[in-house]
Amino acid sequence: MIIGVDVETANSNAGSVCALGIAIVQRGAVVRDAHWLLNPGGSFDPRFTKIHGINALRVRGKPSIRTAWAEIVTFLEQAKSDLAQPRLFDFVPADEAPVVFVAHNAPFDRVQLEAALGEALPFHLECTVTMARKSFPDLPRHNLAAVAAHLGIPLKHHDARSDARACALIASRC
């Protein structure tokens, strides 16, 4: 099971997470995904809003990531529980199947999430930029849009859900 994670930020301050996307890929297909708009509790830089379209009005009344974190963890735990049921012809017992968390440019997403949460993430985050560079060394660029296009993966770039989906699918093909 591969879990793609992507954040969008309101400004250049670490922890200004205004959106979180999560996508779960199993056997090369997205089986579940989710998206949260989050109130970062700070200002929105117009340059960032221009990139992802999220502004203070869109997150008014939304929870901070700290408040939403329990819901996010429940989503992940429920998905693992629902999707890890043994199936006929599975060669790896469901309870032994690895869960890999990935993000495109993982150090960025890790810093943003940990700053917003005020604590370390409870999982390791693998980097799909690194995976793509190893798997597709002849690509001139390894940003999310370039790798997704190379693999024919649909992408609405800077939409946290779409980015998380593309990231998890890239990892499954690397």
NUFI-923438 format. One line per field, with one value per residue: residue number from 1; residue in three letters; x, y, z of N, C-alpha, C in turn. Coordinates in nm, 4 decimals. Layout:
residues N
pos = NUM/... .
code = ALA/... .
n.c1 = X/... .
n.c2 = Y/... .
n.c3 = Z/... .
ca.c1 = X/... .
ca.c2 = Y/... .
ca.c3 = Z/... .
c.c1 = X/... .
c.c2 = Y/... .
c.c3 = Z/... .
END
This chain:
residues 174
pos = 1/2/3/4/5/6/7/8/9/10/11/12/13/14/15/16/17/18/19/20/21/22/23/24/25/26/27/28/29/30/31/32/33/34/35/36/37/38/39/40/41/42/43/44/45/46/47/48/49/50/51/52/53/54/55/56/57/58/59/60/61/62/63/64/65/66/67/68/69/70/71/72/73/74/75/76/77/78/79/80/81/82/83/84/85/86/87/88/89/90/91/92/93/94/95/96/97/98/99/100/101/102/103/104/105/106/107/108/109/110/111/112/113/114/115/116/117/118/119/120/121/122/123/124/125/126/127/128/129/130/131/132/133/134/135/136/137/138/139/140/141/142/143/144/145/146/147/148/149/150/151/152/153/154/155/156/157/158/159/160/161/162/163/164/165/166/167/168/169/170/171/172/173/174 .
code = MET/ILE/ILE/GLY/VAL/ASP/VAL/GLU/THR/ALA/ASN/SER/ASN/ALA/GLY/SER/VAL/CYS/ALA/LEU/GLY/ILE/ALA/ILE/VAL/GLN/ARG/GLY/ALA/VAL/VAL/ARG/ASP/ALA/HIS/TRP/LEU/LEU/ASN/PRO/GLY/GLY/SER/PHE/ASP/PRO/ARG/PHE/THR/LYS/ILE/HIS/GLY/ILE/ASN/ALA/LEU/ARG/VAL/ARG/GLY/LYS/PRO/SER/ILE/ARG/THR/ALA/TRP/ALA/GLU/ILE/VAL/THR/PHE/LEU/GLU/GLN/ALA/LYS/SER/ASP/LEU/ALA/GLN/PRO/ARG/LEU/PHE/ASP/PHE/VAL/PRO/ALA/ASP/GLU/ALA/PRO/VAL/VAL/PHE/VAL/ALA/HIS/ASN/ALA/PRO/PHE/ASP/ARG/VAL/GLN/LEU/GLU/ALA/ALA/LEU/GLY/GLU/ALA/LEU/PRO/PHE/HIS/LEU/GLU/CYS/THR/VAL/THR/MET/ALA/ARG/LYS/SER/PHE/PRO/ASP/LEU/PRO/ARG/HIS/ASN/LEU/ALA/ALA/VAL/ALA/ALA/HIS/LEU/GLY/ILE/PRO/LEU/LYS/HIS/HIS/ASP/ALA/ARG/SER/ASP/ALA/ARG/ALA/CYS/ALA/LEU/ILE/ALA/SER/ARG/CYS .
n.c1 = 0.0853/0.0626/0.0869/0.0177/0.1091/0.0358/0.0898/-0.0403/0.0592/0.0061/0.1776/0.5272/0.6111/0.7154/0.4958/0.2554/0.0254/-0.2400/-0.3905/-0.4363/-0.3716/-0.4420/-0.3740/-0.4422/-0.2849/-0.3153/-0.1971/-0.1324/-0.3446/-0.5534/-0.7254/-0.8504/-0.9014/-0.8527/-0.9206/-0.8359/-0.9256/-0.7576/-0.7176/-0.4573/-0.4060/-0.2743/-0.1546/-0.2304/-0.0196/-0.0411/0.0921/0.1107/-0.1572/-0.2278/-0.1053/-0.2311/-0.4960/-0.6212/-0.7496/-0.7892/-1.0645/-1.1672/-1.0792/-1.1942/-1.3468/-1.2621/-1.0834/-0.7664/-0.4631/-0.3742/-0.6091/-0.7570/-0.6052/-0.6572/-0.8813/-0.7656/-0.5744/-0.7515/-0.8822/-0.6655/-0.6052/-0.8490/-0.8641/-0.6402/-0.7198/-0.9587/-0.8623/-0.6676/-0.7540/-0.7280/-0.7054/-0.8104/-0.5534/-0.3578/-0.0189/0.1350/0.0847/-0.1847/-0.1486/0.1200/0.1848/0.3660/0.3414/0.3877/0.4709/0.4644/0.5910/0.6187/0.9143/0.9720/1.1110/1.0202/0.7366/0.7423/0.8700/0.6812/0.4465/0.5337/0.6046/0.3561/0.2099/0.3584/0.5105/0.6964/0.6344/0.4480/0.5425/0.7712/0.8632/0.8944/1.0681/0.9422/1.0654/1.3319/1.2943/1.1935/1.4093/1.5927/1.4506/1.3785/1.6070/1.6673/1.4840/1.4370/1.3484/1.2396/1.0213/0.6900/0.4861/0.6217/0.7032/0.4582/0.3325/0.5031/0.4440/0.1802/-0.0110/-0.2971/-0.3162/-0.3969/-0.2272/-0.1004/-0.3298/-0.4089/-0.5176/-0.5094/-0.2333/-0.1363/-0.2471/-0.1184/0.1454/0.1460/0.0822/0.3011/0.5026/0.4185/0.4799/0.7464 .
n.c2 = -0.1172/0.2130/0.5399/0.8511/1.1837/1.5282/1.8752/2.2077/2.5438/2.8531/3.0652/3.1630/3.0803/2.8221/2.5616/2.6729/2.5346/2.4989/2.3246/1.9739/1.6752/1.3330/1.0201/0.6836/0.4094/0.0934/-0.2004/-0.0600/0.1146/0.3927/0.3680/0.4962/0.8301/1.1589/1.4984/1.7907/2.1165/2.3609/2.5818/2.7937/2.9836/3.2188/3.4787/3.4973/3.4757/3.6520/3.5539/3.2806/3.2097/3.2563/3.0406/2.8045/2.8693/2.8912/3.0825/3.3142/3.3397/3.0950/2.9176/2.9998/2.9246/2.6639/2.3868/2.3990/2.2271/2.0885/2.0534/1.9032/1.6756/1.4340/1.3364/1.2933/1.0959/0.8944/0.8490/0.7380/0.5090/0.3694/0.3237/0.1577/-0.0604/-0.1369/-0.1943/-0.3842/-0.6426/-0.9943/-1.1437/-1.3738/-1.5388/-1.3540/-1.3042/-1.2005/-1.1886/-0.9951/-0.8522/-0.8207/-0.6706/-0.4022/-0.0546/0.2384/0.5706/0.8523/1.1495/1.4117/1.5677/1.5242/1.6255/1.8934/1.8685/1.7237/1.9067/2.1157/1.9888/1.8945/2.1355/2.2610/2.0828/2.0782/1.8706/1.5648/1.3707/1.0646/0.8733/0.7629/0.9513/0.8874/0.9988/1.0882/1.2307/1.1548/0.8804/0.8940/1.0090/0.8007/0.5965/0.7046/0.8227/0.9628/1.1626/1.5092/1.6776/1.6375/1.7171/1.7174/1.7569/1.7000/1.4300/1.3034/1.3584/1.2181/0.9578/0.9418/1.0121/1.1600/1.5011/1.7723/2.0186/2.1459/2.1122/1.9678/1.7062/1.5938/1.6137/1.4432/1.2019/1.1673/1.1529/0.9155/0.7295/0.7588/0.6612/0.3958/0.3094/0.3344 .
n.c3 = 0.0000/-0.0931/0.0176/-0.0821/-0.0127/0.0048/0.0470/0.0463/0.0817/0.2604/0.2653/0.2786/0.5269/0.7413/0.8116/0.7341/0.6391/0.4230/0.2831/0.2545/0.0942/0.0496/-0.0884/-0.1556/-0.2874/-0.4238/-0.5602/-0.7950/-0.8456/-0.7598/-0.4658/-0.2628/-0.1550/-0.0121/0.0889/0.2590/0.3411/0.5190/0.7950/0.8188/1.0070/0.9616/0.7413/0.3865/0.1179/-0.1771/-0.4039/-0.3567/-0.3385/-0.6023/-0.7238/-0.6168/-0.5695/-0.3236/-0.0599/0.2178/0.2552/0.1569/0.3520/0.5818/0.8838/0.8674/1.0135/1.1909/1.1020/1.3227/1.4703/1.2883/1.2673/1.4118/1.2758/1.0258/1.0819/1.1630/0.9181/0.7725/0.9293/0.9131/0.6392/0.6011/0.7536/0.6194/0.3623/0.3885/0.3999/0.3771/0.0579/-0.1926/-0.3611/-0.2900/-0.2281/-0.0299/0.3101/0.4363/0.6768/0.6779/0.4644/0.3341/0.4246/0.2621/0.2814/0.0741/-0.0845/-0.3208/-0.3463/-0.0713/0.1658/0.1844/0.2282/0.4681/0.6469/0.6426/0.7430/0.9964/1.1213/1.1261/1.2839/1.5138/1.6016/1.5398/1.2443/1.2519/1.0815/0.8250/0.5407/0.2127/-0.0825/-0.3920/-0.5939/-0.5798/-0.6309/-0.8944/-1.0308/-1.0201/-1.1496/-1.3972/-1.5464/-1.7801/-1.8194/-1.8730/-1.6706/-1.3322/-1.1889/-1.0429/-1.2368/-1.4790/-1.4479/-1.4037/-1.6503/-1.8224/-1.7462/-1.8089/-1.6217/-1.4943/-1.3906/-1.1910/-1.1266/-0.8183/-0.6779/-0.3876/-0.3492/-0.6106/-0.6620/-0.4592/-0.5422/-0.7937/-0.7069/-0.5456/-0.7446/-0.9147/-0.7453/-0.7305/-0.9826/-0.9998 .
ca.c1 = 0.0000/0.1372/0.0056/0.0718/0.0766/0.0739/0.0391/-0.0314/0.0859/-0.0492/0.2859/0.6594/0.6397/0.7017/0.3762/0.1357/-0.0489/-0.3796/-0.4588/-0.3679/-0.4303/-0.3906/-0.4244/-0.3948/-0.2724/-0.2937/-0.1876/-0.1225/-0.4658/-0.6007/-0.8412/-0.9144/-0.8308/-0.9227/-0.8665/-0.8795/-0.8888/-0.7161/-0.6905/-0.3213/-0.3988/-0.1886/-0.1908/-0.2089/0.0608/-0.1116/0.1654/0.0760/-0.2977/-0.2305/-0.0610/-0.3248/-0.6339/-0.6765/-0.7312/-0.8445/-1.2093/-1.1935/-1.0489/-1.2659/-1.4274/-1.1995/-0.9950/-0.6218/-0.4206/-0.3694/-0.7457/-0.8025/-0.5119/-0.7220/-0.9647/-0.6744/-0.5208/-0.8627/-0.8966/-0.5562/-0.6222/-0.9655/-0.8281/-0.5517/-0.8024/-1.0509/-0.7943/-0.5685/-0.8196/-0.6698/-0.7829/-0.7680/-0.4364/-0.2565/0.0999/0.1865/-0.0249/-0.2287/-0.0925/0.2627/0.2038/0.4234/0.2759/0.4917/0.4227/0.5479/0.5587/0.7110/0.9968/0.9309/1.1596/0.9325/0.6102/0.7717/0.8934/0.5542/0.3564/0.5864/0.5930/0.2137/0.1646/0.4390/0.5718/0.7434/0.5360/0.4600/0.5819/0.8774/0.8108/0.9864/1.0629/0.9233/1.1628/1.4462/1.2533/1.1809/1.5439/1.6533/1.3726/1.3688/1.7213/1.6776/1.3892/1.5083/1.3035/1.1764/0.9160/0.5685/0.4171/0.6987/0.6997/0.3201/0.3096/0.5806/0.3764/0.0399/-0.0935/-0.3691/-0.2716/-0.4373/-0.1149/-0.1230/-0.4493/-0.3458/-0.5660/-0.4550/-0.0892/-0.1154/-0.2797/-0.0093/0.2642/0.1335/0.0873/0.4412/0.5756/0.3819/0.5418/0.8924 .
ca.c2 = 0.0000/0.3380/0.6539/0.9776/1.2979/1.6569/1.9937/2.3408/2.6380/2.9874/3.1620/3.1007/3.0381/2.6790/2.5273/2.7455/2.4380/2.5378/2.2104/1.8455/1.5690/1.1980/0.9209/0.5486/0.3259/-0.0479/-0.2721/0.0331/0.1947/0.4712/0.3016/0.5890/0.9564/1.2596/1.6333/1.8793/2.2575/2.3863/2.7211/2.8004/3.0808/3.3310/3.5485/3.4326/3.5502/3.6475/3.4703/3.1416/3.1957/3.2481/2.9062/2.6967/2.9180/2.8902/3.2103/3.3197/3.3181/2.9518/2.8391/3.0554/2.8234/2.5318/2.3613/2.3958/2.0883/2.0251/2.0139/1.8013/1.5628/1.3108/1.2895/1.2465/0.9670/0.7984/0.8154/0.6470/0.3815/0.3013/0.2776/0.0410/-0.1707/-0.1786/-0.2393/-0.4880/-0.7718/-1.0973/-1.1749/-1.4934/-1.5252/-1.2623/-1.3790/-1.1393/-1.1742/-0.8558/-0.7838/-0.8014/-0.5829/-0.2750/0.0721/0.3354/0.7079/0.9223/1.2863/1.4623/1.6602/1.4880/1.7130/2.0102/1.8303/1.6869/2.0302/2.1878/1.9160/1.8935/2.2713/2.2872/1.9962/2.1010/1.7434/1.4812/1.2816/0.9284/0.7834/0.8103/0.9992/0.8643/1.1064/1.0406/1.2954/1.0633/0.7584/0.9237/1.0289/0.6672/0.5159/0.7699/0.9155/1.0407/1.2745/1.6354/1.7350/1.5378/1.7763/1.6359/1.7695/1.6314/1.2847/1.2604/1.3609/1.1073/0.8318/0.9500/1.0236/1.2880/1.5888/1.9121/2.0548/2.2338/2.0682/1.8719/1.5699/1.5499/1.5963/1.3220/1.0883/1.1517/1.1114/0.7745/0.6509/0.7612/0.5664/0.2585/0.2749/0.3357 .
ca.c3 = 0.0000/-0.1042/0.0572/-0.1287/0.0727/-0.0533/0.1153/-0.0131/0.1902/0.2450/0.2510/0.2879/0.6642/0.7678/0.8874/0.6886/0.5586/0.4003/0.2218/0.2636/0.0140/0.0741/-0.1834/-0.1259/-0.4064/-0.3999/-0.6878/-0.9059/-0.8667/-0.6453/-0.4060/-0.1701/-0.1386/0.0678/0.0802/0.3675/0.3451/0.6569/0.8275/0.8711/1.1155/0.9242/0.6179/0.2581/0.0221/-0.3059/-0.4998/-0.3276/-0.3781/-0.7488/-0.7616/-0.5817/-0.5643/-0.1879/0.0083/0.3534/0.2487/0.1387/0.4723/0.6966/0.9515/0.8571/1.1281/1.1693/1.0834/1.4562/1.5044/1.1932/1.2625/1.4586/1.1638/0.9213/1.1292/1.1560/0.7761/0.7358/0.9996/0.8572/0.5052/0.6148/0.8037/0.5137/0.2416/0.4171/0.4184/0.2911/-0.0608/-0.2620/-0.4482/-0.2391/-0.1895/0.0927/0.4069/0.4463/0.7930/0.6551/0.3493/0.3786/0.3967/0.2300/0.2653/-0.0225/-0.1253/-0.4227/-0.2678/0.0649/0.2735/0.1953/0.2924/0.6071/0.7235/0.6554/0.8331/1.1329/1.1770/1.1523/1.3939/1.6335/1.6422/1.4292/1.1840/1.3050/0.9733/0.7364/0.4139/0.1017/-0.1813/-0.5282/-0.6825/-0.5779/-0.7018/-1.0369/-1.0864/-1.0366/-1.2439/-1.5276/-1.5466/-1.9037/-1.8219/-1.8510/-1.5424/-1.2452/-1.1067/-1.0432/-1.3654/-1.5830/-1.4276/-1.4265/-1.7952/-1.8792/-1.7148/-1.8494/-1.5010/-1.4911/-1.2827/-1.1773/-1.0398/-0.7030/-0.6067/-0.2969/-0.3753/-0.7388/-0.6444/-0.3781/-0.6303/-0.8904/-0.6322/-0.5099/-0.8682/-0.9572/-0.6602/-0.7661/-1.1114/-0.9842 .
c.c1 = 0.0892/0.0424/0.0774/0.0202/0.1199/0.0127/0.0492/-0.0162/0.0358/0.0576/0.4193/0.6966/0.6195/0.5771/0.2500/0.0493/-0.1953/-0.4581/-0.3713/-0.4439/-0.3637/-0.4548/-0.3609/-0.4001/-0.2421/-0.2971/-0.1954/-0.2439/-0.5010/-0.7274/-0.9155/-0.8329/-0.9162/-0.8480/-0.9222/-0.8333/-0.8648/-0.6866/-0.5511/-0.3036/-0.3087/-0.2351/-0.1629/-0.1290/-0.0104/-0.0406/0.1310/-0.0687/-0.3093/-0.1921/-0.1699/-0.4706/-0.6975/-0.6461/-0.7997/-0.9947/-1.2429/-1.1682/-1.1160/-1.3559/-1.3717/-1.1071/-0.8480/-0.5833/-0.4121/-0.5068/-0.7926/-0.7189/-0.5759/-0.8097/-0.8781/-0.6173/-0.6293/-0.8861/-0.7909/-0.5725/-0.7391/-0.9344/-0.7388/-0.6305/-0.8929/-0.9791/-0.6982/-0.6317/-0.7550/-0.7637/-0.7269/-0.6548/-0.3389/-0.1380/0.1649/0.0702/-0.0565/-0.1653/0.0580/0.2898/0.2573/0.3351/0.3884/0.4248/0.5197/0.4977/0.6599/0.7839/0.9584/0.9868/1.0710/0.8047/0.6321/0.7895/0.7619/0.4613/0.4056/0.5794/0.4478/0.1626/0.2388/0.5015/0.6142/0.6292/0.5557/0.4973/0.6945/0.8151/0.9179/0.9653/1.0507/1.0095/1.2843/1.4133/1.2507/1.3177/1.6130/1.5817/1.3711/1.4825/1.7301/1.5762/1.4661/1.4709/1.2341/1.0748/0.7885/0.4987/0.4895/0.6898/0.5587/0.2901/0.3806/0.5085/0.2286/-0.0560/-0.1641/-0.3260/-0.3332/-0.3389/-0.1522/-0.2629/-0.3996/-0.3906/-0.5059/-0.3048/-0.0589/-0.1423/-0.1647/0.1162/0.2581/0.1412/0.2292/0.5210/0.5436/0.4462/0.6940/0.9361 .
c.c2 = 0.1226/0.4517/0.7815/1.0907/1.4247/1.7692/2.1143/2.4371/2.7777/3.0925/3.0892/3.0570/2.8878/2.6555/2.5968/2.6576/2.4799/2.4285/2.0872/1.7460/1.4378/1.1053/0.7861/0.4657/0.1840/-0.1177/-0.1770/0.1195/0.2717/0.4054/0.3915/0.7177/1.0534/1.3926/1.7144/2.0205/2.2898/2.5341/2.7299/2.9019/3.1987/3.3905/3.4623/3.5261/3.5390/3.5618/3.3227/3.1146/3.1826/3.1074/2.8022/2.7408/2.9198/3.0241/3.2050/3.2933/3.1687/2.8697/2.8941/2.9465/2.6824/2.5118/2.3808/2.2497/2.0162/1.9747/1.8988/1.6738/1.4312/1.2514/1.2307/1.1100/0.8597/0.7549/0.7134/0.5098/0.3022/0.2464/0.1546/-0.0798/-0.2254/-0.2459/-0.3553/-0.6240/-0.8748/-1.1269/-1.3026/-1.4593/-1.4168/-1.3463/-1.3231/-1.1285/-1.0272/-0.7834/-0.7627/-0.7093/-0.4479/-0.1558/0.1732/0.4707/0.7805/1.0646/1.3269/1.5803/1.6455/1.5790/1.8363/1.9747/1.7935/1.8119/2.1031/2.1196/1.9184/2.0308/2.3021/2.2066/2.0231/1.9722/1.6662/1.3962/1.1403/0.8258/0.8474/0.8478/0.9806/0.9713/1.0513/1.1159/1.2028/0.9353/0.7821/0.9448/0.8955/0.5873/0.5723/0.8716/1.0027/1.1543/1.4036/1.7026/1.6253/1.6007/1.6936/1.6396/1.6917/1.4797/1.2316/1.2571/1.2445/0.9739/0.8315/0.9553/1.1587/1.3716/1.7263/1.9680/2.1629/2.2196/1.9538/1.7277/1.5151/1.5248/1.4696/1.1971/1.0617/1.0998/0.9620/0.6852/0.6473/0.6603/0.4228/0.2144/0.2804/0.2024 .
c.c3 = 0.0000/-0.0711/0.0148/-0.0423/0.0002/0.0288/0.0234/0.1035/0.1553/0.2178/0.2682/0.4299/0.6791/0.8530/0.8427/0.5970/0.5480/0.3281/0.2362/0.1775/0.0474/-0.0283/-0.1517/-0.2530/-0.3635/-0.5352/-0.8084/-0.9331/-0.7398/-0.5925/-0.3074/-0.1675/-0.0586/0.0557/0.1963/0.3376/0.4909/0.6769/0.8890/0.9831/1.0851/0.7929/0.4947/0.1687/-0.1127/-0.4110/-0.4804/-0.3687/-0.5298/-0.7962/-0.7372/-0.5672/-0.4264/-0.1224/0.1445/0.3556/0.2370/0.2641/0.5978/0.7554/0.9421/0.9766/1.0909/1.1482/1.2184/1.4978/1.4157/1.1984/1.3081/1.3486/1.0519/0.9586/1.1238/1.0120/0.7341/0.8008/0.9429/0.7186/0.5133/0.6601/0.6928/0.3976/0.2651/0.4432/0.3264/0.1739/-0.1225/-0.3577/-0.4051/-0.1926/-0.0638/0.1902/0.4292/0.5633/0.7800/0.5374/0.3962/0.3421/0.3770/0.2087/0.1720/-0.0448/-0.2304/-0.3602/-0.1202/0.1745/0.2927/0.2709/0.4387/0.6929/0.7471/0.7558/0.9771/1.1979/1.2121/1.2708/1.5245/1.6868/1.5179/1.3745/1.2378/1.1975/0.8935/0.6025/0.3064/-0.0043/-0.3235/-0.6301/-0.6936/-0.6538/-0.8522/-1.1016/-1.1106/-1.1445/-1.3856/-1.5431/-1.6708/-1.9141/-1.7969/-1.7191/-1.4635/-1.1507/-1.1252/-1.1787/-1.4747/-1.5691/-1.4521/-1.5767/-1.8630/-1.8602/-1.7544/-1.7320/-1.5028/-1.3700/-1.2975/-1.0753/-0.9384/-0.6443/-0.5199/-0.3219/-0.5050/-0.7292/-0.5643/-0.4606/-0.7271/-0.8216/-0.5975/-0.6334/-0.9244/-0.8758/-0.6982/-0.8966/-1.1075/-0.9246 .
END
